[in-house]
């Protein structure tokens, strides 16, 4: 099934900067968002995960997306690509890294937290099978995931709307694709579990800050332009929810490993 946003059609012309992508992939969306934020010219190449083109395999033998070709030289790993686009095109604005060295380092700490804590917990929750592993474990998986979200949110600038305050940055990019895919828990796992406004108890302040950030993410132009309609994601995430998906991330989660 091919179901992608309108955005790729605007980037189908041959270009020295090529993004090999899958419209549904949150890791792809990170690099894609940065390209859109910075208005960096690029060529978008949609990859069929079951029939990967030789042009991609020659760049990245694992055939994973996102892969970036820059003057026919390969780069991959989504956070690396985001940093590269900042370094390679400093004249393209806005800059998504803070100028202050301390703030920049702190942003990297919490970007790493997304990859080492939040994304693995997202998949453990989504792929958990109550009928196989026990119903009580689903609640524990939910609590683990929400615990990591709260820890990340407590580290945010208290005013916002963005993690570092008034400027959208790479630390926001790191989590945004998963934030806009959290609706899948309402569909497949009985609910995400974030309390409604005014019902957060001792965590009300942190959840209010989370809601402020997530609303800003959903309204961000670069996010909207790199997303499809929600219904297109459901067949894909059904496979994760049933724990039969064969992506590298799904297999890593199934094996108890982190982000591959």
Buried (B, 14 or more C-beta within 10 A) or exposed (E): EEEBBEBBEEBEEEBEBBBBBBBBBBBBBBBBBBBBBBEBEBBBBBBEEEEBBEBBEEBBEEBBBBBBBBEEEBBBBBBEBBBBBBEBBEEBEEBBBBEEEEBBEBBBEBBEBBBEBBBBBBBBBBBBEBEEEEEEBBEEBBEBBBEBBBBBBEBBBEEBBBBBBEBBBBBBBBBBBBBBBBBBBEBBBEEBBBEEEEEBEEBEEBBEBBBBBBEBBEEBEBBBBBBBEEEBBBEBBBBBBEBEBEBBBBEBBBEEEEBE
